[in-house]
């Protein structure tokens, strides 16, 4: 395997392409460990855009997706401050780091801050759309925004965001948006619609979304008074999350809270 210590500058791109592919595969622990090792190597002061920045963005992003928002939020803040947009590449890295920060804030239930951060990213993306391929980051940020709006109990707005972007999403992103749409319908008490949406055939979900479908399905079933089915679904969600995510991941807490309501008769 090529290492940054021995690689020519041209091999940085190959290394980061491999790490990004591993992130897509849900190998968050491996990505973070290798990216942090790369970031710790001696810097080359003549480079305007040190590859160490990209390594740190990958490392903190992997940690957030794994569910360790509280651990890395201050690190993200410091990284974003350091990543001054001296060029388009640095600006895009900074926007990716800011998008990861939205997820971290949302996971910590700091929804007002998360909404402000997401809207700021979307505003900046509109200003550079003619200079860079921003569609993927924009869609990810809108996905995060819909989740934040659900956290703020602004479910009608979350529904509008998800419905407005489903046609442009594909693959795992489409699957996550469909489930968030179902969550927004649950929040409006439209449980039959939510259950139908949750049971729609969706593409395989990324690791960071594990348990999400079963959790939203359980919420709909509970809302319909189908407690036994809801308990089975939320137990499945909790087992999946505990097996594949960090113990601090917010979805584990959400699943336990819902299980308590179901079994406690609330």
ZAPA-585682 format. One line per 4 residues: number of its first residue (from 1); their letters; for each residue x, y, z of N, C-alpha, C. Coordinates in Angstrom, 2 decimals, padded with zeros to 5 digits. Layout:
<rs>
NUM> A> X:Y:Z:X:Y:Z:X:Y:Z | ... $
</rs>
This chain:
<rs>
1> XXXX> 000.85:-001.20:000.00:000.00:000.00:000.00:000.88:001.25:000.00 | 000.57:002.18:-000.85:001.30:003.45:-000.87:001.04:004.22:000.41 | 002.08:004.77:000.99:001.91:005.61:002.16:002.29:007.03:001.80 | 001.73:007.97:002.56:002.01:009.38:002.28:003.48:009.70:002.53 $
5> XXXX> 004.10:008.98:003.44:005.50:009.26:003.74:006.39:009.00:002.52 | 006.05:007.99:001.73:006.88:007.63:000.59:006.30:008.04:-000.74 | 005.06:008.48:-000.75:004.38:008.74:-002.02:004.84:010.04:-002.66 | 004.79:010.06:-003.98:004.93:011.32:-004.71:003.64:012.09:-004.54 $
9> XXXX> 003.68:013.40:-004.81:002.47:014.21:-004.67:001.32:013.66:-005.50 | 001.63:013.09:-006.66:000.57:012.58:-007.54:-000.18:011.41:-006.91 | 000.39:010.78:-005.88:-000.25:009.61:-005.28:-001.18:009.96:-004.12 | -001.17:011.23:-003.72:-002.13:011.64:-002.68:-003.55:011.38:-003.15 $
13> XXXX> -003.84:011.76:-004.39:-005.21:011.61:-004.90:-005.64:010.14:-004.86 | -004.73:009.25:-005.24:-005.05:007.81:-005.22:-005.37:007.34:-003.79 | -004.57:007.81:-002.84:-004.78:007.42:-001.45:-006.14:007.88:-000.94 | -006.48:009.13:-001.22:-007.74:009.67:-000.71:-008.94:009.07:-001.44 $
17> XXXX> -008.78:008.73:-002.70:-009.86:008.04:-003.42:-010.17:006.71:-002.75 | -009.11:005.99:-002.36:-009.30:004.71:-001.67:-009.99:004.91:-000.33 | -009.58:005.93:000.44:-010.18:006.17:001.74:-011.65:006.58:001.61 | -011.97:007.37:000.58:-013.36:007.77:000.37:-014.22:006.56:000.01 $
21> XXXX> -013.65:005.64:-000.78:-014.39:004.42:-001.11:-014.63:003.59:000.14 | -013.65:003.52:001.02:-013.81:002.79:002.28:-014.89:003.45:003.15 | -014.97:004.78:003.12:-016.02:005.48:003.86:-017.39:005.09:003.34 | -017.53:005.05:002.02:-018.80:004.65:001.41:-019.18:003.23:001.82 $
25> XXXX> -018.18:002.38:002.02:-018.41:001.00:002.46:-018.71:000.90:003.95 | -018.65:002.02:004.67:-018.96:002.00:006.10:-017.79:001.57:006.97 | -016.59:001.66:006.47:-015.41:001.22:007.24:-014.85:002.43:008.01 | -015.69:003.00:008.86:-015.37:004.27:009.50:-014.14:004.19:010.41 $
29> XXXX> -014.04:003.12:011.17:-012.91:003.00:012.10:-011.58:002.94:011.34 | -011.55:002.17:010.26:-010.32:002.05:009.48:-009.96:003.37:008.81 | -010.97:004.04:008.26:-010.72:005.32:007.59:-010.17:006.34:008.58 | -010.80:006.42:009.75:-010.34:007.40:010.72:-008.91:007.11:011.16 $
33> XXXX> -008.61:005.85:011.43:-007.27:005.50:011.90:-006.21:005.84:010.86 | -006.47:005.48:009.61:-005.46:005.76:008.58:-005.36:007.26:008.28 | -006.50:007.93:008.24:-006.48:009.36:007.95:-005.76:010.13:009.06 | -005.94:009.73:010.30:-005.25:010.42:011.40:-003.75:010.16:011.34 $
37> XXXX> -003.36:008.97:010.93:-001.94:008.67:010.78:-001.33:009.53:009.68 | -002.06:009.72:008.60:-001.57:010.57:007.51:-001.47:012.03:007.96 | -002.46:012.49:008.68:-002.46:013.88:009.13:-001.33:014.17:010.10 | -000.85:013.14:010.78:000.22:013.32:011.77:001.61:013.35:011.16 $
41> XXXX> 001.73:013.04:009.87:003.04:013.03:009.23:003.57:014.45:009.06 | 004.88:014.62:008.92:005.45:015.97:008.75:004.83:016.69:007.56 | 004.58:017.97:007.73:003.95:018.76:006.69:004.98:019.28:005.70 | 004.49:019.62:004.53:005.33:020.23:003.51:004.93:021.70:003.41 $
45> XXXX> 005.72:022.58:003.97:005.29:023.98:004.12:005.09:024.73:002.81 | 005.62:024.20:001.71:005.47:024.93:000.45:004.13:024.69:-000.23 | 003.35:023.78:000.30:002.06:023.49:-000.32:001.00:024.46:000.22 | 000.23:025.10:-000.68:-000.84:026.00:-000.24:-002.00:025.21:000.35 $
49> XXXX> -002.22:024.02:-000.15:-003.34:023.21:000.32:-002.79:021.89:000.84 | -002.34:021.85:002.08:-001.72:020.63:002.60:-002.68:019.44:002.55 | -002.24:018.30:002.04:-003.11:017.11:002.06:-003.52:016.72:003.47 | -002.80:017.20:004.47:-003.19:016.92:005.85:-004.61:017.43:006.14 $
53> XXXX> -004.99:018.51:005.52:-006.34:019.02:005.71:-007.36:017.99:005.25 | -007.13:017.45:004.06:-008.08:016.46:003.55:-008.12:015.23:004.45 | -006.97:014.83:004.97:-006.93:013.69:005.89:-007.74:013.99:007.14 | -007.63:015.19:007.67:-008.37:015.55:008.89:-009.87:015.64:008.62 $
57> XXXX> -010.25:016.13:007.44:-011.67:016.16:007.09:-012.23:014.74:007.00 | -011.48:013.84:006.40:-011.91:012.44:006.31:-012.01:011.81:007.70 | -011.03:012.08:008.55:-011.01:011.47:009.89:-012.19:011.95:010.73 | -012.43:013.25:010.76:-013.53:013.77:011.57:-014.88:013.38:010.99 $
61> XXXX> -014.98:013.34:009.66:-016.24:012.92:009.04:-016.57:011.47:009.37 | -015.55:010.61:009.33:-015.77:009.20:009.68:-016.21:009.05:011.13 | -015.61:009.85:012.02:-015.98:009.79:013.43:-017.44:010.22:013.63 | -017.86:011.27:012.93:-019.24:011.74:013.05:-020.20:010.67:012.55 $
65> XXXX> -019.92:010.06:011.40:-020.80:009.03:010.86:-020.87:007.81:011.77 | -019.78:007.55:012.47:-019.76:006.42:013.41:-020.61:006.72:014.64 | -020.85:008.03:014.92:-021.71:008.40:016.05:-020.97:009.08:017.18 | -019.76:009.58:016.94:-018.95:010.16:018.02:-018.92:011.68:017.90 $
69> XXXX> -020.10:012.28:017.77:-020.20:013.72:017.55:-019.59:014.53:018.70 | -019.90:014.15:019.93:-019.42:014.93:021.09:-017.90:014.93:021.15 | -017.27:013.83:020.74:-015.82:013.73:020.81:-015.12:014.65:019.84 | -015.71:014.84:018.66:-014.97:015.53:017.59:-015.51:016.91:017.26 $
73> XXXX> -016.55:017.38:017.94:-017.12:018.68:017.58:-016.11:019.81:017.73 | -015.38:019.85:018.84:-014.40:020.92:019.02:-013.28:020.80:018.00 | -012.91:019.58:017.64:-011.90:019.38:016.61:-012.40:019.89:015.25 | -013.66:019.63:014.95:-014.26:020.13:013.72:-014.24:021.66:013.69 $
77> XXXX> -014.60:022.28:014.81:-014.60:023.74:014.87:-013.21:024.30:014.57 | -012.18:023.68:015.16:-010.81:024.14:014.95:-010.39:023.92:013.50 | -010.77:022.80:012.93:-010.41:022.49:011.55:-011.07:023.48:010.59 | -012.33:023.78:010.81:-013.04:024.71:009.94:-012.41:026.10:010.02 $
81> XXXX> -012.00:026.50:011.21:-011.34:027.80:011.36:-010.01:027.83:010.62 | -009.31:026.72:010.63:-008.00:026.64:009.95:-008.15:026.59:008.44 | -009.23:025.99:007.97:-009.43:025.81:006.53:-009.95:027.09:005.89 | -009.15:028.11:005.88:-009.55:029.33:005.20:-009.65:029.06:003.70 $
85> XXXX> -010.70:029.54:003.05:-010.90:029.22:001.63:-009.95:030.00:000.73 | -008.66:029.60:000.72:-007.66:030.29:-000.10:-007.78:029.91:-001.57 | -008.51:028.87:-001.85:-008.74:028.43:-003.22:-009.98:027.57:-003.25 | -010.42:027.21:-004.44:-011.67:026.47:-004.57:-011.59:025.11:-003.87 $
89> XXXX> -010.46:024.41:-004.00:-010.33:023.10:-003.36:-010.44:023.22:-001.84 | -009.74:024.20:-001.27:-009.82:024.42:000.17:-011.23:024.82:000.59 | -011.89:025.62:-000.23:-013.25:026.04:000.07:-014.19:024.84:000.10 | -014.04:023.92:-000.85:-014.89:022.73:-000.87:-014.62:021.84:000.35 $
93> XXXX> -013.35:021.69:000.71:-013.02:020.90:001.91:-013.68:021.51:003.14 | -013.61:022.83:003.22:-014.20:023.53:004.37:-015.71:023.32:004.41 | -016.36:023.33:003.24:-017.80:023.12:003.19:-018.16:021.68:003.59 | -017.33:020.72:003.20:-017.56:019.34:003.61:-017.44:019.21:005.13 $
97> XXXX> -016.41:019.86:005.68:-016.23:019.83:007.14:-017.41:020.50:007.83 | -017.91:021.59:007.27:-019.08:022.26:007.85:-020.32:021.39:007.78 | -020.45:020.61:006.69:-021.59:019.70:006.58:-021.50:018.60:007.64 | -020.28:018.09:007.87:-020.09:017.11:008.95:-020.46:017.72:010.30 $
101> XXXX> -020.17:019.01:010.46:-020.50:019.69:011.71:-022.01:019.77:011.91 | -022.77:019.95:010.83:-024.24:019.97:010.92:-024.73:018.64:011.50 | -024.17:017.54:011.01:-024.56:016.22:011.51:-024.22:016.09:012.99 | -023.02:016.57:013.36:-022.61:016.49:014.76:-023.55:017.29:015.66 $
105> XXXX> -023.88:018.50:015.26:-024.79:019.35:016.05:-026.17:018.71:016.16 | -026.65:018.15:015.06:-027.95:017.48:015.07:-027.94:016.29:016.01 | -026.86:015.51:015.98:-026.75:014.36:016.87:-026.74:014.75:018.33 | -026.27:015.96:018.62:-026.24:016.45:019.99:-027.51:017.23:020.35 $
109> XXXX> -028.48:017.22:019.42:-029.78:017.89:019.58:-029.64:019.41:019.67 | -028.60:019.93:019.08:-028.43:021.39:018.99:-028.99:021.83:017.64 | -030.31:021.66:017.53:-030.96:021.77:016.23:-030.96:023.20:015.67 | -031.12:024.19:016.51:-031.14:025.57:016.02:-029.80:025.93:015.38 $
113> XXXX> -028.71:025.56:016.06:-027.38:025.80:015.50:-027.17:025.01:014.22 | -027.67:023.79:014.21:-027.50:022.93:013.04:-028.24:023.51:011.83 | -029.45:024.04:012.06:-030.19:024.64:010.95:-029.46:025.84:010.39 | -028.98:026.71:011.27:-028.24:027.89:010.81:-027.01:027.48:010.00 $
117> XXXX> -026.30:026.46:010.48:-025.10:025.99:009.79:-025.46:025.41:008.42 | -026.53:024.63:008.33:-026.92:024.02:007.06:-027.32:025.08:006.05 | -028.09:026.07:006.49:-028.52:027.13:005.58:-027.32:027.95:005.08 | -026.34:028.13:005.95:-025.13:028.84:005.53:-024.38:028.09:004.44 $
121> XXXX> -024.29:026.77:004.58:-023.62:025.95:003.56:-024.37:026.05:002.23 | -025.68:025.91:002.27:-026.47:025.96:001.04:-026.33:027.30:000.35 | -026.29:028.36:001.14:-026.11:029.69:000.55:-024.76:029.81:-000.15 | -023.72:029.30:000.48:-022.39:029.37:-000.13:-022.30:028.51:-001.38 $
125> XXXX> -022.95:027.36:-001.35:-022.91:026.49:-002.52:-023.54:027.15:-003.74 | -024.59:027.95:-003.54:-025.21:028.62:-004.68:-024.26:029.63:-005.32 | -023.31:030.13:-004.52:-022.38:031.13:-005.06:-021.23:030.52:-005.84 | -021.00:029.21:-005.68:-019.88:028.58:-006.38:-020.34:027.50:-007.34 $
129> XXXX> -021.65:027.38:-007.55:-022.18:026.29:-008.37:-021.62:026.35:-009.79 | -021.27:027.53:-010.28:-020.74:027.67:-011.64:-019.26:027.30:-011.72 | -018.62:027.08:-010.56:-017.18:026.81:-010.52:-016.83:025.40:-010.08 | -017.77:024.69:-009.49:-017.44:023.39:-008.92:-018.65:022.47:-008.94 $
133> XXXX> -018.44:021.15:-008.98:-019.56:020.19:-008.90:-020.06:020.08:-007.47 | -021.14:020.75:-007.17:-021.61:020.84:-005.79:-022.88:020.04:-005.53 | -023.41:019.38:-006.55:-024.73:018.74:-006.41:-024.74:017.71:-005.29 | -023.70:016.89:-005.19:-023.68:015.86:-004.15:-023.67:016.43:-002.76 $
137> XXXX> -022.82:017.43:-002.53:-022.75:018.06:-001.21:-024.04:018.81:-000.89 | -024.63:019.44:-001.89:-025.90:020.14:-001.67:-026.99:019.15:-001.25 | -027.06:018.01:-001.93:-028.08:017.02:-001.58:-027.86:016.47:-000.18 | -026.59:016.19:000.17:-026.29:015.72:001.52:-026.71:016.73:002.57 $
141> XXXX> -026.43:018.00:002.30:-026.76:019.04:003.26:-028.28:019.19:003.40 | -029.01:019.07:002.30:-030.47:019.13:002.36:-031.03:017.93:003.14 | -030.39:016.78:002.97:-030.78:015.60:003.74:-030.60:015.87:005.24 | -029.45:016.46:005.60:-029.20:016.80:007.00:-030.22:017.83:007.49 $
145> XXXX> -030.53:018.81:006.63:-031.47:019.86:007.01:-032.84:019.27:007.31 | -033.28:018.32:006.51:-034.59:017.69:006.76:-034.60:016.99:008.11 | -033.51:016.34:008.46:-033.41:015.69:009.77:-033.47:016.72:010.89 | -032.79:017.82:010.69:-032.78:018.90:011.70:-034.20:019.47:011.87 $
149> XXXX> -034.90:019.66:010.77:-036.26:020.20:010.84:-037.18:019.24:011.59 | -036.98:017.94:011.42:-037.75:016.98:012.22:-037.42:017.15:013.70 | -036.14:017.35:014.01:-035.74:017.56:015.40:-036.36:018.80:016.00 | -036.61:019.80:015.15:-037.25:021.04:015.60:-038.78:020.95:015.58 $
153> XXXX> -039.30:019.75:015.26:-040.74:019.51:015.16:-041.39:020.35:014.06 | -040.62:020.70:013.05:-041.15:021.42:011.89:-041.29:020.40:010.75 | -042.23:019.48:010.99:-042.32:018.30:010.14:-042.86:018.61:008.75 | -043.74:019.61:008.63:-044.23:019.97:007.30:-043.10:020.49:006.42 $
157> XXXX> -042.20:021.29:007.01:-041.05:021.79:006.25:-040.11:020.65:005.88 | -039.91:019.71:006.80:-039.06:018.56:006.51:-039.64:017.75:005.35 | -040.96:017.59:005.36:-041.61:016.87:004.26:-041.37:017.58:002.93 | -041.48:018.90:002.93:-041.27:019.66:001.69:-039.84:019.51:001.18 $
161> XXXX> -038.88:019.53:002.09:-037.47:019.39:001.68:-037.24:018.00:001.08 | -037.75:016.96:001.73:-037.50:015.61:001.23:-038.22:015.37:-000.09 | -039.47:015.75:-000.18:-040.21:015.53:-001.43:-039.59:016.33:-002.57 | -039.11:017.52:-002.26:-038.54:018.37:-003.29:-037.22:017.89:-003.84 $
165> XXXX> -036.58:016.93:-003.15:-035.26:016.48:-003.59:-035.19:014.99:-003.91 | -036.29:014.27:-003.73:-036.27:012.84:-004.01:-035.98:012.53:-005.47 | -036.49:013.37:-006.38:-036.33:013.07:-007.80:-034.87:013.20:-008.26 | -034.07:013.96:-007.54:-032.67:014.14:-007.94:-031.73:013.21:-007.18 $
169> XXXX> -032.27:012.43:-006.25:-031.43:011.53:-005.46:-031.44:010.14:-006.07 | -030.34:009.42:-005.86:-030.30:008.03:-006.28:-029.41:007.25:-005.31 | -029.49:005.94:-005.39:-028.68:005.11:-004.52:-029.03:005.29:-003.06 | -028.05:005.15:-002.18:-028.29:005.26:-000.73:-028.93:006.59:-000.33 $
173> XXXX> -028.57:007.69:-001.01:-029.14:008.99:-000.66:-030.66:008.98:-000.83 | -031.14:008.33:-001.88:-032.59:008.24:-002.10:-033.25:007.44:-000.98 | -032.59:006.36:-000.56:-033.14:005.56:000.52:-033.27:006.34:001.81 | -032.23:007.10:002.16:-032.26:007.89:003.39:-033.35:008.96:003.31 $
177> XXXX> -033.48:009.61:002.15:-034.51:010.64:002.00:-035.91:010.05:002.16 | -036.16:008.87:001.60:-037.48:008.23:001.74:-037.79:007.97:003.22 | -036.79:007.52:003.97:-037.04:007.24:005.38:-037.26:008.53:006.16 | -036.52:009.57:005.82:-036.73:010.87:006.48:-038.11:011.43:006.14 $
181> XXXX> -038.56:011.19:004.92:-039.93:011.58:004.56:-040.93:010.85:005.45 | -040.73:009.55:005.64:-041.62:008.79:006.53:-041.57:009.35:007.95 | -040.39:009.73:008.40:-040.27:010.32:009.74:-041.05:011.63:009.84 | -040.98:012.44:008.80:-041.73:013.71:008.83:-043.23:013.47:008.84 $
185> XXXX> -043.68:012.41:008.18:-045.11:012.07:008.20:-045.53:011.57:009.58 | -044.66:010.78:010.22:-044.93:010.38:011.60:-045.13:011.60:012.49 | -044.27:012.59:012.31:-044.34:013.79:013.13:-045.63:014.56:012.96 | -046.29:014.36:011.82:-047.58:015.02:011.57:-048.76:014.12:011.93 $
189> XXXX> -048.48:012.94:012.49:-049.56:012.03:012.85:-050.14:011.28:011.66 | -049.46:011.29:010.53:-049.94:010.62:009.32:-049.29:009.23:009.25 | -049.69:008.39:010.19:-048.98:007.14:010.41:-049.17:006.12:009.28 | -050.37:006.06:008.70:-050.58:005.13:007.59:-049.68:005.49:006.41 $
193> XXXX> -049.61:006.79:006.10:-048.74:007.24:005.01:-047.27:006.96:005.34 | -046.91:007.21:006.58:-045.53:006.99:007.00:-045.15:005.52:006.87 | -046.06:004.63:007.28:-045.78:003.20:007.20:-045.64:002.76:005.75 | -046.50:003.28:004.89:-046.41:002.94:003.46:-045.08:003.42:002.88 $
197> XXXX> -044.66:004.61:003.27:-043.39:005.15:002.78:-042.22:004.33:003.31 | -042.29:003.95:004.58:-041.21:003.16:005.17:-041.10:001.78:004.54 | -042.21:001.26:004.07:-042.20:-000.09:003.49:-041.95:-000.07:001.98 | -041.73:001.10:001.45:-041.37:001.21:000.04:-039.99:000.56:-000.17 $
201> XXXX> -039.81:-000.06:-001.31:-038.51:-000.65:-001.62:-037.49:000.46:-001.85 | -036.41:000.45:-001.06:-035.38:001.48:-001.18:-034.02:000.82:-001.39 | -033.08:001.55:-001.96:-031.73:000.98:-002.15:-031.10:000.65:-000.80 | -030.08:-000.19:-000.80:-029.37:-000.49:000.46:-028.89:000.80:001.12 $
205> XXXX> -029.03:000.86:002.44:-028.69:002.07:003.17:-027.23:002.05:003.60 | -026.61:003.22:003.73:-025.24:003.27:004.26:-025.21:002.87:005.73 | -024.04:002.52:006.20:-023.91:002.06:007.58:-024.39:003.11:008.58 | -024.14:004.40:008.32:-024.55:005.42:009.29:-026.05:005.48:009.46 $
209> XXXX> -026.81:004.91:008.50:-028.28:004.92:008.59:-028.83:003.60:009.12 | -027.97:002.72:009.62:-028.48:001.42:010.08:-029.46:001.63:011.23 | -030.51:000.84:011.23:-031.55:000.95:012.24:-032.57:002.04:011.98 | -032.28:002.94:011.06:-033.16:004.09:010.81:-034.52:003.64:010.29 $
213> XXXX> -034.51:002.73:009.31:-035.77:002.27:008.72:-036.64:001.57:009.75 | -036.05:000.69:010.54:-036.84:-000.02:011.56:-037.36:000.93:012.64 | -036.56:001.93:012.98:-036.98:002.89:014.00:-038.19:003.69:013.52 | -038.13:004.19:012.29:-039.25:004.97:011.75:-040.48:004.09:011.55 $
217> XXXX> -040.25:002.84:011.15:-041.37:001.89:011.01:-042.02:001.65:012.37 | -041.21:001.49:013.40:-041.74:001.27:014.75:-042.56:002.47:015.22 | -042.10:003.67:014.91:-042.85:004.88:015.29:-044.22:004.90:014.63 | -044.28:004.52:013.35:-045.56:004.49:012.64:-046.48:003.42:013.23 $
221> XXXX> -045.94:002.24:013.48:-046.75:001.16:014.05:-047.27:001.53:015.44 | -046.43:002.16:016.23:-046.84:002.59:017.57:-047.95:003.63:017.47 | -047.80:004.55:016.52:-048.84:005.55:016.33:-050.17:004.95:015.91 | -050.12:003.81:015.25:-051.34:003.12:014.82:-051.86:002.16:015.89 $
225> XXXX> -051.19:002.11:017.04:-051.63:001.25:018.13:-051.22:-000.20:017.97 | -050.32:-000.49:017.06:-049.89:-001.87:016.82:-048.61:-002.12:017.62 | -048.78:-002.22:018.93:-047.65:-002.22:019.86:-046.72:-003.41:019.68 | -047.27:-004.60:019.49:-046.41:-005.79:019.38:-045.49:-005.69:018.17 $
229> XXXX> -046.06:-005.25:017.04:-045.24:-005.09:015.84:-044.22:-003.97:016.03 | -044.66:-002.90:016.70:-043.75:-001.77:016.95:-042.58:-002.20:017.82 | -042.88:-003.01:018.84:-041.80:-003.48:019.73:-040.80:-004.34:018.97 | -041.29:-005.20:018.11:-040.39:-006.05:017.31:-039.49:-005.20:016.42 $
233> XXXX> -040.08:-004.19:015.79:-039.31:-003.33:014.88:-038.26:-002.52:015.63 | -038.63:-001.95:016.78:-037.67:-001.12:017.50:-036.57:-001.98:018.13 | -036.90:-003.17:018.54:-035.87:-004.08:019.05:-034.87:-004.42:017.95 | -035.38:-004.59:016.75:-034.51:-004.87:015.61:-033.60:-003.67:015.32 $
237> XXXX> -034.19:-002.48:015.40:-033.40:-001.26:015.19:-032.30:-001.13:016.24 | -032.65:-001.36:017.49:-031.69:-001.22:018.58:-030.56:-002.24:018.44 | -030.90:-003.46:018.12:-029.87:-004.49:017.94:-028.91:-004.13:016.81 | -029.47:-003.66:015.70:-028.66:-003.28:014.56:-027.72:-002.12:014.90 $
241> XXXX> -028.26:-001.10:015.57:-027.45:000.07:015.94:-026.35:-000.30:016.93 | -026.69:-001.09:017.92:-025.68:-001.47:018.93:-024.58:-002.33:018.32 | -024.91:-003.07:017.28:-023.92:-003.94:016.65:-023.00:-003.17:015.71 | -023.52:-002.12:015.04:-022.77:-001.51:013.94:-022.34:-000.06:014.18 $
245> XXXX> -022.86:000.57:015.22:-022.53:001.96:015.47:-021.87:002.13:016.83 | -021.26:003.28:017.04:-020.64:003.59:018.32:-021.72:003.70:019.40 | -021.43:003.30:020.65:-022.44:003.38:021.71:-023.01:004.77:021.93 | -022.27:005.82:021.51:-022.76:007.19:021.71:-023.66:007.67:020.57 $
249> XXXX> -023.89:006.84:019.57:-024.70:007.28:018.43:-026.11:007.65:018.90 | -026.63:008.81:018.45:-027.95:009.26:018.94:-029.09:008.32:018.60 | -028.95:007.53:017.54:-030.06:006.64:017.18:-030.25:005.55:018.22 | -029.20:005.18:018.91:-029.33:004.18:019.98:-030.20:004.74:021.10 $
253> XXXX> -029.97:005.98:021.47:-030.80:006.63:022.49:-032.24:006.75:022.02 | -032.44:007.12:020.76:-033.80:007.24:020.22:-034.53:005.91:020.26 | -033.83:004.85:019.90:-034.45:003.52:019.90:-034.82:003.09:021.32 | -033.93:003.35:022.26:-034.22:002.98:023.65:-035.39:003.79:024.20 $
257> XXXX> -035.43:005.07:023.85:-036.55:005.91:024.31:-037.88:005.40:023.76 | -037.90:005.07:022.48:-039.14:004.57:021.86:-039.53:003.23:022.46 | -038.56:002.36:022.68:-038.84:001.06:023.30:-039.45:001.24:024.68 | -038.92:002.21:025.43:-039.47:002.49:026.75:-040.92:002.95:026.69 $
261> XXXX> -041.23:003.79:025.69:-042.62:004.26:025.55:-043.55:003.11:025.17 | -043.08:002.25:024.29:-043.91:001.14:023.82:-044.18:000.16:024.94 | -043.13:-000.26:025.63:-043.29:-001.28:026.66:-043.85:-000.70:027.96 | -043.68:000.61:028.12:-044.19:001.24:029.35:-045.64:001.66:029.24 $
265> XX> -046.20:001.57:028.01:-047.59:001.90:027.84:-047.88:003.37:027.77 | -046.81:004.20:027.54:-047.03:005.65:027.49:-047.78:006.03:026.23 $
</rs>
